[in-house]
């Protein structure tokens, strides 16, 4: 059984908090590539979701730009997930017997690990006026169930190890 680490207070993170840097599988060499805001546009205002993006692979030198207005956010866990901008498969995704578990980057993966590992998961008080449907509140039920804890933590460890294996 996995070691339980006590409490997990919901940090009220949303999917948008992790969309700044996304690890994907490079279409050129199948190694880890990164989708990040274009450097020349990092100081401009506007919503982070629609800022121009750049796909960069250090393995093969691939570089692409995205400056469109159509973003496709992943929904559901019944099929593999792609990034919202270029449609490339996410690096951190793995199929379990319940569905696909995925994360945009290491911080997102760590949030899922800390949530699943915790024996006590705390939400914000009902009378608090902050964000109610946070990222952890939107996780599928099979991720939240304690009986699946060991399986989910194994999947998270495999995804984390996939980055160091490259």
Backbone bond lengths (Angstrom), bond angles and torsions (degrees), N, CA, C in turn:
res aa  C-N    CA-C-N  psi(-1)  N-CA   C-N-CA  omega(-1)  CA-C   N-CA-C  phi
1 X - - - 1.452 - - 1.515 109.62 -
2 X 1.313 117.49 146.65 1.454 122.92 -178.15 1.526 110.39 -70.97
3 X 1.305 115.23 150.57 1.449 120.06 175.34 1.521 109.34 -71.69
4 X 1.303 117.10 131.22 1.451 121.11 -179.73 1.517 109.48 -92.68
5 X 1.291 117.08 139.14 1.456 119.66 -174.15 1.519 112.70 -114.23
6 X 1.295 118.35 35.48 1.458 119.64 172.41 1.508 114.77 75.28
7 X 1.312 115.80 -125.78 1.465 122.67 -169.83 1.521 113.71 -93.90
8 X 1.304 114.01 149.00 1.458 121.65 172.49 1.518 107.68 -131.31
9 X 1.340 118.25 99.88 1.467 119.20 173.94 1.523 109.14 -79.78
10 X 1.310 117.22 132.09 1.464 121.76 -178.33 1.529 109.18 -63.44
11 X 1.337 118.24 118.61 1.463 120.32 180.00 1.534 113.47 -77.65
12 X 1.318 116.62 1.49 1.465 123.18 179.64 1.525 112.90 63.35
13 X 1.298 115.87 32.26 1.458 120.41 176.48 1.517 109.46 -75.60
14 X 1.318 115.50 149.19 1.452 121.07 174.11 1.529 108.25 -119.01
15 X 1.302 115.90 173.73 1.461 121.21 178.42 1.531 110.84 -59.24
16 X 1.319 116.30 -31.77 1.464 121.26 -177.95 1.528 112.41 -69.82
17 X 1.319 117.86 -22.43 1.459 120.83 178.35 1.527 111.95 -70.15
18 X 1.316 118.06 -19.39 1.459 121.93 -176.59 1.521 112.58 -110.26
19 X 1.306 117.58 2.27 1.459 120.59 -174.27 1.534 112.35 -85.70
20 X 1.326 117.03 -3.10 1.461 120.84 -179.63 1.522 113.02 -64.11
21 X 1.315 117.78 -37.53 1.452 122.23 179.20 1.531 107.71 -139.55
22 X 1.315 116.35 120.77 1.461 121.97 -175.74 1.525 108.76 -121.43
23 X 1.329 116.69 130.82 1.462 120.71 175.43 1.522 109.39 -92.14
24 X 1.327 115.62 127.80 1.461 121.87 -178.50 1.522 109.35 -129.62
25 X 1.328 115.66 169.66 1.463 121.93 174.70 1.523 107.49 -87.68
26 X 1.330 115.76 124.48 1.462 121.23 -177.65 1.526 110.44 -65.46
27 X 1.346 118.14 133.20 1.468 119.87 177.96 1.529 112.61 -71.95
28 X 1.335 117.31 -17.24 1.456 120.45 -178.42 1.514 114.19 -87.51
29 X 1.341 116.22 -45.24 1.471 119.24 -174.02 1.522 113.84 -125.24
30 X 1.324 118.89 -1.51 1.472 125.17 179.10 1.525 113.23 65.68
31 X 1.338 117.91 16.93 1.459 121.39 173.48 1.525 108.58 -93.77
32 X 1.320 116.09 178.39 1.465 120.73 -179.72 1.524 110.36 -72.17
33 X 1.318 115.67 128.80 1.459 122.79 175.34 1.518 107.61 -123.52
34 X 1.325 116.92 167.18 1.450 121.09 -175.15 1.521 110.34 -124.86
35 X 1.333 115.48 136.70 1.462 122.06 172.65 1.517 105.82 -108.93
36 X 1.332 115.71 118.55 1.465 120.85 -176.35 1.521 109.59 -140.25
37 X 1.334 117.18 161.59 1.466 119.04 175.93 1.520 110.29 -58.73
38 X 1.313 116.60 142.82 1.459 121.56 179.33 1.526 108.67 -62.52
39 X 1.340 117.91 133.88 1.464 120.54 -174.82 1.524 113.82 -61.03
40 X 1.302 117.44 -34.99 1.471 119.68 -178.78 1.524 112.26 -71.21
41 X 1.335 116.78 -12.63 1.462 120.20 -177.95 1.527 112.17 -110.88
42 X 1.328 118.28 7.39 1.458 120.51 -173.66 1.519 113.09 -67.90
43 X 1.332 118.38 -22.81 1.460 120.13 -177.81 1.529 113.02 -92.39
44 X 1.311 117.12 -13.29 1.465 119.25 -176.92 1.519 111.09 -75.88
45 X 1.308 115.94 157.09 1.464 121.12 -179.35 1.511 111.68 -80.27
46 X 1.317 115.80 -162.73 1.459 120.57 -179.90 1.512 111.16 97.85
47 X 1.295 114.69 168.60 1.462 119.86 -179.71 1.512 110.40 -71.17
48 X 1.306 115.82 138.33 1.463 121.30 -178.05 1.526 111.47 -62.25
49 X 1.317 116.67 -27.33 1.454 120.98 -177.49 1.526 112.41 -63.94
50 X 1.322 117.70 -34.95 1.465 120.89 -174.13 1.526 113.93 -107.16
51 X 1.301 118.58 11.43 1.462 120.42 176.09 1.527 109.59 -70.78
52 X 1.330 118.06 148.96 1.469 120.32 177.06 1.529 111.06 -56.50
53 X 1.333 116.33 142.75 1.469 122.73 -176.97 1.508 110.34 -121.39
54 X 1.302 113.99 158.69 1.456 121.08 176.93 1.525 108.73 -130.64
55 X 1.324 116.59 132.30 1.461 123.61 174.07 1.523 106.76 -96.96
56 X 1.331 116.46 121.94 1.463 121.52 -175.70 1.528 109.33 -129.48
57 X 1.334 116.04 129.12 1.464 121.35 175.34 1.520 108.31 -119.60
58 X 1.319 116.22 122.60 1.461 120.52 177.49 1.514 111.50 -79.74
59 X 1.320 117.49 -17.23 1.457 120.85 -179.24 1.517 113.01 -72.18
60 X 1.332 116.57 -47.41 1.469 119.77 -176.34 1.526 112.76 -118.20
61 X 1.338 118.14 -3.62 1.458 120.82 177.89 1.517 114.18 84.31
62 X 1.316 118.29 9.00 1.461 121.78 -179.79 1.529 110.09 -63.27
63 X 1.323 115.48 137.90 1.462 120.54 176.99 1.518 108.23 -145.38
64 X 1.338 115.53 126.36 1.460 121.25 178.12 1.519 109.44 -133.66
65 X 1.313 116.01 153.87 1.466 121.60 178.35 1.519 110.10 -113.56
66 X 1.327 116.14 146.45 1.459 123.56 173.83 1.512 107.43 -129.07
67 X 1.317 116.66 126.86 1.458 120.18 176.14 1.525 109.86 -141.04
68 X 1.297 115.43 34.86 1.455 120.87 -178.67 1.511 112.69 -82.32
69 X 1.309 115.29 -170.37 1.467 120.44 179.52 1.527 111.14 -124.04
70 X 1.327 117.55 1.91 1.458 121.43 -179.77 1.526 109.42 -107.70
71 X 1.331 115.51 122.10 1.462 122.34 179.92 1.517 107.53 -122.32
72 X 1.324 116.91 134.77 1.456 121.44 -178.44 1.528 109.59 -115.40
73 X 1.342 116.10 95.03 1.466 120.51 -179.81 1.519 110.09 -77.23
74 X 1.346 116.81 141.95 1.468 119.87 -178.42 1.521 111.94 -69.43
75 X 1.310 115.96 141.27 1.467 122.71 175.77 1.511 108.49 -135.60
76 X 1.303 115.20 132.60 1.450 119.80 176.99 1.515 112.84 86.34
77 X 1.309 114.80 169.84 1.467 120.92 -178.63 1.518 112.05 -129.08
78 X 1.328 117.30 22.77 1.464 119.84 -176.65 1.522 113.40 -88.92
79 X 1.339 117.43 -10.26 1.456 120.00 -178.71 1.526 109.87 -146.24
80 X 1.331 117.97 164.57 1.463 120.19 178.41 1.528 111.06 -58.58
81 X 1.328 115.65 153.18 1.458 121.86 -173.77 1.525 109.92 -108.75
82 X 1.332 115.87 144.06 1.465 121.74 176.15 1.519 109.09 -117.39
83 X 1.335 115.68 162.08 1.461 118.88 179.05 1.526 109.75 -72.13
84 X 1.333 118.02 154.66 1.466 121.05 -173.86 1.530 115.10 -70.46
85 X 1.312 118.54 -16.05 1.462 120.99 -172.16 1.522 113.52 -102.55
86 X 1.316 117.23 -57.40 1.461 121.42 -175.00 1.527 113.17 -97.83
87 X 1.317 117.42 -12.37 1.455 120.85 -178.77 1.518 113.80 75.52
88 X 1.326 117.21 21.04 1.465 121.98 178.05 1.529 109.37 -83.79
89 X 1.342 117.96 146.50 1.472 120.19 178.40 1.525 110.99 -62.73
90 X 1.324 116.53 138.78 1.460 120.71 177.07 1.524 110.00 -65.79
91 X 1.325 116.17 147.00 1.462 120.51 178.02 1.519 110.10 -72.24
92 X 1.333 116.80 -43.46 1.462 121.38 -178.25 1.513 110.17 -91.92
93 X 1.312 116.77 85.62 1.458 121.81 172.64 1.517 108.74 -153.32
94 X 1.316 113.78 143.72 1.452 119.74 -177.94 1.521 108.27 -150.13
95 X 1.317 115.18 143.45 1.460 119.22 179.33 1.523 109.32 -89.72
96 X 1.320 115.92 130.33 1.460 121.94 174.00 1.523 107.06 -111.74
97 X 1.309 116.83 177.71 1.472 118.78 179.41 1.525 112.07 -70.85
98 X 1.330 116.76 -13.62 1.469 120.98 -179.89 1.527 112.54 -96.62
99 X 1.312 116.94 -26.82 1.459 122.00 -177.18 1.517 109.63 158.57
100 X 1.320 115.95 -169.70 1.461 121.80 -178.35 1.517 109.78 -88.68
101 X 1.332 115.57 130.65 1.456 122.67 173.51 1.519 106.36 -105.06
102 X 1.327 117.43 131.05 1.453 119.74 -175.28 1.523 110.96 -145.51
103 X 1.341 114.93 159.66 1.457 122.19 176.83 1.528 108.30 -148.86
104 X 1.328 116.14 148.86 1.463 120.71 179.15 1.526 112.42 -73.33
105 X 1.343 116.81 -40.56 1.459 120.86 -175.01 1.527 109.65 -154.53
106 X 1.329 116.84 -175.87 1.466 120.97 -177.21 1.527 112.60 -63.61
107 X 1.331 118.12 -36.56 1.459 120.87 179.25 1.523 110.71 -65.33
108 X 1.317 116.69 -41.52 1.466 121.83 177.50 1.529 109.99 -64.10
109 X 1.329 116.43 -43.99 1.459 121.30 178.64 1.528 111.05 -62.89
110 X 1.335 116.46 -39.25 1.457 120.29 179.11 1.526 111.26 -67.11
111 X 1.310 118.07 -37.19 1.466 121.22 176.94 1.536 110.22 -62.17
112 X 1.316 116.75 -44.52 1.467 120.37 178.19 1.527 110.44 -62.73
113 X 1.340 116.78 -43.31 1.466 120.80 179.32 1.526 111.11 -60.74
114 X 1.330 117.34 -48.21 1.463 120.33 -179.34 1.521 111.73 -62.99
115 X 1.333 117.45 -37.92 1.462 121.22 178.91 1.526 111.40 -65.71
116 X 1.324 116.55 -48.95 1.462 120.80 -177.14 1.524 110.56 -67.06
117 X 1.308 117.02 -37.33 1.456 122.17 -176.74 1.525 112.80 -70.68
118 X 1.304 118.71 -27.36 1.461 122.27 -174.43 1.523 112.17 -70.83
119 X 1.315 114.92 140.49 1.463 119.51 176.91 1.524 111.49 -86.44
120 X 1.336 117.24 -21.47 1.460 121.97 177.02 1.524 108.01 -127.45
121 X 1.315 116.62 117.53 1.467 122.44 -177.41 1.522 108.27 -109.93
122 X 1.320 116.72 113.50 1.461 122.16 -174.07 1.521 111.39 -99.34
123 X 1.308 115.02 132.44 1.462 120.96 172.40 1.528 108.29 -96.81
124 X 1.310 115.47 167.55 1.461 119.62 173.58 1.531 108.02 -70.90
125 X 1.331 118.24 152.85 1.465 120.50 179.06 1.526 111.95 -58.71
126 X 1.326 116.70 149.78 1.463 121.43 -176.86 1.525 112.16 -62.09
127 X 1.323 117.36 -28.29 1.463 120.94 -176.97 1.524 112.47 -85.92
128 X 1.321 117.17 -5.83 1.456 120.79 178.34 1.521 109.24 -72.07
129 X 1.322 116.69 141.61 1.466 120.66 -173.89 1.520 113.47 -91.29
130 X 1.319 119.05 6.16 1.462 121.59 -177.43 1.514 113.41 -76.24
131 X 1.302 115.17 -170.46 1.463 124.04 -179.79 1.523 110.32 -60.83
132 X 1.315 118.34 127.47 1.468 122.02 -179.47 1.532 112.16 -95.94
133 X 1.320 118.45 -42.08 1.468 121.22 -178.69 1.527 109.59 -94.42
134 X 1.318 114.84 77.00 1.454 121.03 179.88 1.521 110.12 -80.20
135 X 1.317 115.34 179.28 1.462 120.13 -179.00 1.527 111.08 -61.77
136 X 1.324 117.62 -43.58 1.463 118.63 -179.20 1.522 111.51 -71.31
137 X 1.328 118.32 -28.49 1.464 120.33 176.39 1.526 110.98 -69.37
138 X 1.329 117.32 -26.06 1.458 122.16 -179.08 1.534 113.75 -91.98
139 X 1.319 117.29 -0.72 1.466 118.90 177.59 1.521 109.62 -63.11
140 X 1.328 117.20 147.14 1.471 119.48 179.38 1.528 111.10 -61.37
141 X 1.308 115.91 153.95 1.453 121.67 -179.14 1.516 113.27 -58.31
142 X 1.333 117.81 -36.07 1.457 120.19 -178.48 1.527 111.79 -67.58
143 X 1.335 118.45 -24.29 1.465 121.04 175.81 1.525 109.64 -76.58
144 X 1.319 117.25 -33.20 1.461 122.11 -176.32 1.524 113.40 -79.33
145 X 1.312 118.25 -20.47 1.466 120.87 -175.93 1.523 111.47 -71.43
146 X 1.323 115.44 132.88 1.466 121.26 -179.14 1.525 112.09 -63.84
147 X 1.311 117.89 -30.64 1.475 119.88 -178.41 1.528 112.09 -67.83
148 X 1.340 117.66 -18.55 1.466 121.55 178.97 1.530 112.25 -98.66
149 X 1.330 117.19 4.21 1.468 121.94 -173.04 1.527 112.20 -55.20
150 X 1.317 117.91 -50.35 1.464 120.55 -177.03 1.526 111.77 -62.90
151 X 1.309 117.20 -42.26 1.467 121.14 179.82 1.532 111.21 -64.07
152 X 1.327 117.10 -42.76 1.469 121.00 -179.41 1.529 109.80 -67.23
153 X 1.316 117.92 -42.65 1.467 120.39 179.49 1.522 111.84 -65.17
154 X 1.329 117.74 -35.46 1.477 120.29 174.44 1.525 110.54 -63.38
155 X 1.326 116.15 -42.79 1.470 120.33 178.99 1.526 110.85 -63.84
156 X 1.327 117.38 -40.21 1.467 120.94 178.31 1.523 110.02 -64.18
157 X 1.329 118.12 -42.43 1.470 120.92 178.24 1.526 111.21 -63.20
158 X 1.331 117.50 -39.48 1.474 120.34 178.06 1.527 111.12 -65.20
159 X 1.337 116.92 -40.81 1.463 119.20 178.57 1.522 110.68 -65.14
160 X 1.317 116.96 -41.76 1.457 120.69 179.66 1.527 110.56 -64.46
161 X 1.316 116.56 -40.88 1.473 120.96 179.39 1.526 111.70 -67.91
162 X 1.319 118.43 -25.44 1.470 120.60 -179.82 1.519 112.05 -64.83
163 X 1.316 117.28 -25.98 1.464 120.36 179.27 1.520 110.74 -74.89
164 X 1.313 117.69 -38.50 1.460 120.46 -179.67 1.528 112.26 -77.95
165 X 1.328 117.06 -19.58 1.465 120.64 -179.08 1.522 112.22 -77.22
166 X 1.322 117.37 -15.30 1.469 121.14 -176.58 1.509 110.98 -76.99
